[in-house]
Structures are given as C-alpha cells and as structure tokens.
Amino acid sequence: MSLRAFVAAPAAQAILAQGAAWGLTLGAAALGALPAGHPWLFAATQGVAAALIARWMGAPPWWWAIHAVFAPLLLAASTWHLAPAWYLGGFVLLALFYWSSYRTQVPLYLSNAATVAAVAELVPPDRASAVLDLGSGIGSLIRPLARQRPMARCVGIEMAPGSLWLGRLLARGLPNLSQRRADFWGESWRDYDLVYAFLSPVPMARIGEKAAAELGPQAVLISNSFPIPNRKPDFVLDLPDRRRTRLYGYRFGRPRQSGQ
Ligand SMILES: C[S@@+](CC[C@H](N)C(=O)[O-])C[C@H]1O[C@@H](n2cnc3c(N)ncnc32)[C@H](O)[C@@H]1O
C-alpha cells in the first residue's frame, strides 16, 4: 500500500485526527491555555479538536461524532476500574467479527428474513443450481436459503474468522451448504447461477467488473442496498420490510467460453 493510499484510508485518517488532537490539547495544557486538574474539560477539548480536524480532513459526519466522544468515553471507562483483560477481550471479539473491515470498508450486518424470501424466489425449488454469498457473515442469508432450497448448492465465502465459525456452527448438518474462509476477490464466481452481495458502496464498481467478466448469461447478481455505479440494474425489488430493503438485480449476458 502506498503512503498516499494509507493516508486516504478511513482508519489511518482517524488515527491522524486523534493524534493531532491529542498533540494540540496536550500542547494547550502545557502552555497553560487549559486549567490543570480538569480532566473532563481536557477530554471535551480533545474531542472537539479531533472532530474539527476530521471534518477538515473530509471525513463523513458520523466520524466527527465518533471523534467527539472518543476521549470523554475513554475517561469515563477509566473510572469503571475494569480489569484490562475486559478491554483485551472486547477488542479480540470485535476483531474476530470485523476482521478486515478497516481495510475493505465492509462491516458485518445481517440480511433479514424478507431478503431471504425474495432471493429464494429467484432460486428454482425443483432443480439443481448454485448460489454464492460474497461475504456470508454468520450465514443469515445463505443458511435459511439452503434450508428453503435443498436442491441448490449453496456456498458462503467469508473472511472474518469469528463470523465464519459462528456461521458453520449454526449450519451444522445442512448438506447443501458449505462456508469457507477466503477472500472472494481471489475466488472464481463462474460456476454460480446466483451471486448475492450485501457489502457497502465501496467495492461495488469492482464487483460489477468481476461479475461482468465471470458470470454466465443465465446467472444473476443480486446486490442488497448498494447498486453498481454507472450500470442500470436489470431489475429492482423493493421489499415490504421495515428497513425498505432494495435489491438490485444484474444479468451480464455474456456467454462463458471454455477455458476462461
Ligand atoms: C454486510 S455483511 C453481509 C453478511 C451476509 N452476506 C448477510 O447478508 O447477512 C458483509 C460481510 O462481507 C465480509 N467481507 C467483506 N469483504 C470480503 C472479502 N473480500 N472476502 C470475504 N468476505 C468479505 C465481511 O467480513 C462481512 O462479514
């Protein structure tokens, strides 16, 4: 990763904003601009400084809020006198489930039952087919789908070990579902009739390119909530659920050639 790409990454920007705000606030305290013995004032000043720096760096508004509360929450947590192992445990748990989200910008959130029902409608109940879930999380889509469509070969690819282990545990005994730990960019999507993605806006242009290169003429790509930029979906499904889920359907229509 180049230095420019590193500095543009949200996680790196967050570290830079926090670091700069700590530096400024400590500097202000050392120069006497902040009265000594007022930790809450110090934390609030650091929070405001970090939020302003993040805003100046072009971070989206929800990052400003995270920066604003980070130091005050740190101070509050220090008054709870929890053993350090709790913090380590919390960090490990989050890391197991969010793994490379800081890099992929795709966090874990779960497909709901309405989405499973809509996707199941696209999978034939009476003949063999193959379904791939890109980033299958804990299996919220691919597991019930495998149950509802026993003739379909269902595959989930997931990078985060915690999600994968939980997904496998919940799917014990389902013969038509396999979930494996891999990076879906490094896997072939050619052998699938339906590819499902519930990711984020960030990877969608690349998803479109890979799908166009690899999916067969009958295959369909379903993207939950995030359209492929600059490509009109072949169909859109608006679901009657609380979050008003929108599924974008794409067919790429390019015949697969042998050896490709
Ligand atoms: C929003 S969740 C969706 C989970 C599941 N598909 C569902 O609908 O309930 C996206 C998942 O994709 C995983 N992910 C992101 N990029 C990935 C990659 N390149 N390879 C494998 N998994 C990835 C994340 O770890 C996360 O669990």
The ligand as a Tripos MOL2 file, in Angstrom:
@<TRIPOS>MOLECULE
LIG
   27    29     1     0     0
SMALL
NO_CHARGES

@<TRIPOS>ATOM
      1 C1        -22.6960   -6.7850    5.3730 C.3       1 LIG1
      2 S1        -22.0140   -8.3400    5.7820 S.3       1 LIG1
      3 C2        -23.1720   -9.4160    4.9650 C.3       1 LIG1
      4 C3        -23.2490  -10.7820    5.5930 C.3       1 LIG1
      5 C4        -24.1920  -11.7520    4.8860 C.3       1 LIG1
      6 N1        -23.9270  -11.8190    3.4760 N.3       1 LIG1
      7 C5        -25.6170  -11.3550    5.0970 C.2       1 LIG1
      8 O1        -26.2130  -10.9010    4.1280 O.co2     1 LIG1
      9 O2        -26.1300  -11.4970    6.2130 O.co2     1 LIG1
     10 C6        -20.5880   -8.3760    4.6910 C.3       1 LIG1
     11 C7        -19.5660   -9.4420    5.0390 C.3       1 LIG1
     12 O3        -18.6100   -9.4880    3.9830 O.3       1 LIG1
     13 C8        -17.3580   -9.8470    4.5270 C.3       1 LIG1
     14 N2        -16.3320   -9.4680    3.5440 N.ar      1 LIG1
     15 C9        -16.0200   -8.2290    3.1290 C.ar      1 LIG1
     16 N3        -15.0750   -8.2680    2.1700 N.ar      1 LIG1
     17 C10       -14.7830   -9.5780    1.9870 C.ar      1 LIG1
     18 C11       -13.8940  -10.2820    1.1140 C.ar      1 LIG1
     19 N4        -13.1250   -9.6070    0.2600 N.pl3     1 LIG1
     20 N5        -13.8760  -11.6300    1.1640 N.ar      1 LIG1
     21 C12       -14.6760  -12.3130    2.0390 C.ar      1 LIG1
     22 N6        -15.5330  -11.7080    2.8820 N.ar      1 LIG1
     23 C13       -15.6030  -10.3540    2.8590 C.ar      1 LIG1
     24 C14       -17.3100   -9.0760    5.8380 C.3       1 LIG1
     25 O4        -16.4020   -9.6830    6.7410 O.3       1 LIG1
     26 C15       -18.7620   -9.1770    6.3010 C.3       1 LIG1
     27 O5        -18.9370  -10.2770    7.1670 O.3       1 LIG1
@<TRIPOS>BOND
     1     1     2 1
     2     2     3 1
     3     2    10 1
     4     3     4 1
     5     4     5 1
     6     5     6 1
     7     5     7 1
     8     7     8 2
     9     7     9 1
    10    10    11 1
    11    11    12 1
    12    11    26 1
    13    12    13 1
    14    13    14 1
    15    13    24 1
    16    14    15 ar
    17    14    23 ar
    18    15    16 ar
    19    16    17 ar
    20    17    18 ar
    21    17    23 ar
    22    18    19 1
    23    18    20 ar
    24    20    21 ar
    25    21    22 ar
    26    22    23 ar
    27    24    25 1
    28    24    26 1
    29    26    27 1
@<TRIPOS>SUBSTRUCTURE
     1 LIG1         1 GROUP 0 **** ****
